[in-house]
Amino acid sequence: MSVRSLCNKTATVNSKTRSVRNEYGGWVETDTAKFTDMPIRIAPIKGDEHRLYNMERTVVTNKGFVPLDGTDYSTISRDDEIVVDGITYEIHVVRNIDLMGSHLEIMLRQVDPEVT
């Protein structure tokens, strides 16, 4: 059974790009789609787990699995975010867990929607 066969969703990976400065001198950030229709399986983590990665404590809510059997997703980084079914997730850790090139494990935190 392949990792791809276990993926039940598709995701868009967005990267933030800075374009121009606004009237207050801050950068205006826009989302640029890095990958679209990326197969993924997202599993919730029981409660908010505090994980220690590279000596940094972080709170993650979900774990994502992405197959590496075709497209090179190695450019996914902590600066990106993943959108699945309209829900945005911050990327906290990206790991090639088995070092065999079968899949990436991505630790995620669900972003609360903005209240307008």
Sequence and secondary structure as in RCSB ss.txt:
>XXXX:A:sequence
MSVRSLCNKTATVNSKTRSVRNEYGGWVETDTAKFTDMPIRIAPIKGDEHRLYNMERTVVTNKGFVPLDGTDYST
ISRDDEIVVDGITYEIHVVRNIDLMGSHLEIMLRQVDPEVT
>XXXX:A:secstr
  HHHH  EEEEEEEEEEEEE TTS EEEEEEEEEEEEEEEEEEEEEEEEEEETTEEEEEEEEEEEE SSS  TT
  TTEEEEETTEEEEEEEEE TTSSSSEEEEEEEE      
